[in-house]
C-alpha cells in the first residue's frame, strides 16, 4: 500500500483490524517522504485509533484516509466514513476499563483534532505541527 507525493494523497480502504498494520506503514512512509518522520509515530497511532473507531462504531468499514501537508510544515490526516455519528471525548475511563481511551490518545498525540459532518457522513481529522 503506497501513498503518493505532496501536497496530499488519499486512499480508499476497509478499516479491518488485519489491514491496519499496512495502513500504519503507508502513513509512516509518506511522512518520511515529506521529511516529517518525526511525526510518523504520532500519526500512525492517531490514524489507527480513528480507523479502529470506524470498525467498531459505524455500519461499514469502508472509508477514505487523506494525508495532506499544511502551510508551515504541518500535516493533516483525515478519515471520512459513512456514519453521521460524531465522536465524543468523554471522561477518561479508569485503569480497568477495556475501552474509551482512543480519543484521549489522539488528543494527547495531536496538535489539534476534530470531526465535521459531510454530505456522505463525517470526517475525523488530526493535525500535527
HUHUCOR-V954865 format. One record per residue. RES is the residue in three letters. SS is DSSP state (alpha for helix, beta for strand, coil for the rest). OMEGA is omega in degrees with one decimal (none if undefined). Layout:
res ss omega
RES SS OMEGA
RES SS OMEGA
This chain:
res ss omega
UNK coil 179.6
UNK coil 174.5
UNK coil -176.3
UNK coil -176.3
UNK coil -176.6
UNK coil 2.0
UNK coil 178.1
UNK beta -178.9
UNK beta -179.1
UNK beta 174.1
UNK beta 172.0
UNK beta 180.0
UNK beta 175.0
UNK beta -175.5
UNK coil 176.9
UNK coil -178.2
UNK alpha -178.3
UNK alpha -177.9
UNK alpha -173.2
UNK alpha 178.2
UNK alpha 178.6
UNK alpha 178.0
UNK alpha 177.7
UNK alpha -179.9
UNK alpha 179.2
UNK alpha 178.3
UNK alpha -179.6
UNK alpha 178.8
UNK alpha -179.1
UNK alpha -179.6
UNK alpha 176.0
UNK alpha 178.8
UNK alpha 177.6
UNK coil -177.9
UNK coil -179.4
UNK coil 176.2
UNK alpha 177.8
UNK alpha 179.8
UNK alpha -170.9
UNK alpha -177.8
UNK alpha -179.7
UNK alpha -179.5
UNK alpha 179.2
UNK alpha 178.0
UNK alpha -176.4
UNK alpha 179.3
UNK alpha 177.7
UNK alpha 179.9
UNK alpha 178.9
UNK alpha -180.0
UNK alpha 175.8
UNK alpha 177.0
UNK alpha 175.1
UNK alpha -178.9
UNK alpha -174.9
UNK alpha -164.7
UNK alpha 178.4
UNK coil -179.3
UNK coil -177.7
UNK coil 177.2
UNK coil -178.2
UNK beta -178.1
UNK beta 176.5
UNK beta 175.7
UNK beta 176.9
UNK beta 172.1
UNK beta 178.6
UNK beta 176.1
UNK beta 178.5
UNK beta 175.5
UNK alpha 178.6
UNK alpha 175.5
UNK alpha 175.7
UNK beta 179.6
UNK beta 178.4
UNK beta 170.8
UNK beta 178.9
UNK beta 176.5
UNK beta 177.9
UNK beta 176.7
UNK beta -174.5
UNK coil -179.7
UNK coil 177.1
UNK coil 178.7
UNK coil -179.5
UNK coil 177.0
UNK coil -179.5
UNK coil 177.2
UNK coil -180.0
UNK coil 177.2
UNK coil 177.9
UNK coil -178.7
UNK coil 177.9
UNK coil -170.7
UNK coil -179.6
UNK coil -177.8
UNK coil 179.5
UNK coil -177.9
UNK coil 172.4
UNK coil -178.0
UNK coil -172.3
UNK alpha -179.7
UNK alpha 175.3
UNK alpha 175.9
UNK alpha 178.8
UNK alpha -179.0
UNK alpha -179.5
UNK alpha -174.0
UNK alpha -174.2
UNK coil 171.1
UNK coil 173.5
UNK beta 179.6
UNK beta 177.9
UNK beta 179.1
UNK beta -177.4
UNK beta 173.2
UNK beta 176.7
UNK beta 177.2
UNK coil -177.5
UNK coil -175.8
UNK beta 178.5
UNK beta 173.4
UNK beta 174.3
UNK beta -174.5
UNK beta 179.3
UNK beta 177.7
UNK beta 175.1
UNK beta 178.8
UNK coil none
